[in-house]
Amino acid sequence: MASISAVSNVVMDLEKKAEAALDEDNPEEALKLANQIIELVDDSPVHFDLRGRALFGLCRVKEAFADFTRAVDLEPETLSYHVSAAQCLIFDGDSGGALKILEIAFRICGEQKDWEALSTKAEAHLGCGQYRRAVEDATASLELEEDAYTLYIRSWALASLYQIHEAKSDIKMARDLDPECQAYIDAEESILALEEKERQKIVH
């Protein structure tokens, strides 16, 4: 029977390999490694989170949500687990459910200055049509971290409020940060089309 230290060394090695696989955009390999870890270690929130991230990368969102929820149950004071669970619901079209998760998370963990949590909250507000609150949360997130996706979220919220000039500025900055992202290219085209539509209304 393997000693505790031997098992610990194996787990640490698997963790490093799994994180490296995720960094290399290979969630399938990360999932295999995470499953091996979970067979060796009982009820570890870190490893359910690891497997959840691999599953999310494979678009197996419901399974990812189950793992993130398990991580939350085991360690509710860790904000990132709540955020990942909320992101699964946003992906599945349940922005209202995501907001409920985040409200609970902030009650348990406190109003932490976490850029990703605020960005996710902004995206959930956007999905619920709460555009001003989306702008507020995205702005708070961007004060902590300049992130292309958060700029993209805020640009849509601003465009929905017909603040076209500001929306154009945000989506341009998002494209400068990630010029190859098709979603940002499409968003810029949509915002420019909206600007032209509004200009035509004035002309006529």
ZAMARGU-4260 file (C-alpha; in steps of 0.2 Angstrom, whole numbers, plus 5000, padded with zeros to 4 digits):
<rodrens>
0) 5000/5000/5000 | 5007/5017/4995 | 5012/5029/5009 | 5003/5045/5011 | 5018/5055/5006
5) 5020/5045/4990 | 5001/5048/4985 | 5004/5066/4989 | 5018/5067/4977 | 5008/5058/4963
10) 4994/5070/4966 | 5005/5085/4965 | 5013/5079/4949 | 4996/5076/4941 | 4990/5093/4947
15) 5004/5102/4938 | 5001/5092/4922 | 4983/5095/4922 | 4985/5114/4925 | 4998/5114/4911
20) 4986/5105/4900 | 4973/5119/4903 | 4986/5132/4900 | 4989/5123/4883 | 4971/5123/4879
25) 4970/5104/4880 | 4955/5102/4892 | 4953/5083/4887 | 4970/5079/4894 | 4966/5090/4909
30) 4950/5080/4912 | 4959/5063/4911 | 4972/5069/4924 | 4959/5077/4935 | 4949/5061/4936
35) 4965/5052/4941 | 4967/5064/4955 | 4949/5062/4961 | 4951/5044/4962 | 4966/5046/4974
40) 4959/5061/4985 | 4942/5061/4993 | 4931/5077/4993 | 4944/5090/4988 | 4936/5106/4982
45) 4952/5111/4973 | 4951/5095/4962 | 4933/5097/4959 | 4936/5115/4953 | 4951/5108/4942
50) 4939/5095/4934 | 4925/5108/4932 | 4937/5119/4922 | 4942/5105/4911 | 4924/5100/4908
55) 4919/5118/4905 | 4933/5119/4892 | 4925/5104/4883 | 4908/5113/4884 | 4901/5099/4896
60) 4893/5113/4906 | 4881/5104/4916 | 4894/5092/4922 | 4906/5107/4926 | 4892/5115/4935
65) 4890/5100/4946 | 4909/5100/4950 | 4909/5118/4954 | 4894/5116/4965 | 4902/5102/4974
70) 4918/5113/4977 | 4906/5127/4984 | 4898/5114/4996 | 4915/5109/5002 | 4923/5126/5003
75) 4909/5140/5002 | 4921/5154/5007 | 4931/5153/4991 | 4923/5165/4979 | 4931/5158/4963
80) 4920/5142/4965 | 4904/5152/4965 | 4910/5163/4951 | 4913/5147/4940 | 4896/5140/4944
85) 4888/5156/4939 | 4898/5156/4923 | 4890/5139/4919 | 4873/5146/4921 | 4876/5161/4910
90) 4883/5149/4897 | 4867/5139/4898 | 4856/5155/4897 | 4851/5156/4915 | 4858/5174/4919
95) 4845/5176/4933 | 4851/5160/4941 | 4869/5166/4940 | 4864/5182/4949 | 4857/5172/4963
100) 4873/5162/4965 | 4883/5178/4965 | 4872/5187/4978 | 4874/5172/4989 | 4893/5172/4986
105) 4895/5190/4990 | 4885/5187/5006 | 4897/5172/5011 | 4913/5179/5005 | 4910/5198/5007
110) 4911/5211/4994 | 4928/5207/4988 | 4937/5217/4975 | 4938/5203/4963 | 4938/5208/4944
115) 4932/5191/4938 | 4918/5191/4950 | 4912/5208/4945 | 4914/5205/4927 | 4903/5189/4928
120) 4890/5199/4938 | 4890/5212/4924 | 4888/5198/4911 | 4873/5191/4921 | 4865/5209/4923
125) 4867/5211/4904 | 4858/5194/4901 | 4844/5200/4912 | 4842/5216/4903 | 4849/5226/4918
130) 4860/5237/4907 | 4865/5251/4919 | 4870/5238/4933 | 4880/5229/4920 | 4889/5245/4916
135) 4892/5248/4934 | 4899/5231/4938 | 4910/5230/4922 | 4917/5247/4926 | 4921/5242/4943
140) 4930/5226/4936 | 4939/5236/4923 | 4946/5247/4937 | 4955/5232/4944 | 4959/5223/4928
145) 4960/5228/4909 | 4951/5213/4901 | 4945/5212/4883 | 4929/5202/4888 | 4924/5214/4901
150) 4925/5228/4889 | 4915/5218/4877 | 4901/5215/4890 | 4901/5234/4894 | 4901/5239/4876
155) 4885/5229/4873 | 4877/5236/4889 | 4881/5254/4883 | 4875/5250/4866 | 4859/5244/4873
160) 4857/5261/4882 | 4861/5270/4866 | 4877/5276/4872 | 4885/5273/4855 | 4901/5283/4856
165) 4906/5275/4873 | 4901/5257/4866 | 4912/5260/4851 | 4927/5265/4862 | 4925/5250/4872
170) 4924/5237/4858 | 4939/5246/4850 | 4949/5243/4866 | 4943/5225/4866 | 4949/5222/4848
175) 4965/5231/4852 | 4968/5218/4866 | 4962/5203/4856 | 4962/5207/4837 | 4958/5189/4832
180) 4942/5187/4842 | 4927/5185/4830 | 4915/5190/4843 | 4923/5207/4845 | 4924/5209/4827
185) 4905/5205/4825 | 4901/5216/4840 | 4910/5231/4832 | 4900/5228/4816 | 4884/5228/4825
190) 4887/5243/4835 | 4892/5253/4819 | 4876/5247/4811 | 4866/5253/4826 | 4875/5270/4825
195) 4871/5271/4807 | 4853/5267/4810 | 4852/5280/4824 | 4860/5293/4812 | 4846/5288/4798
200) 4833/5292/4811 | 4839/5309/4814 | 4841/5313/4795 | 4823/5307/4792
</rodrens>
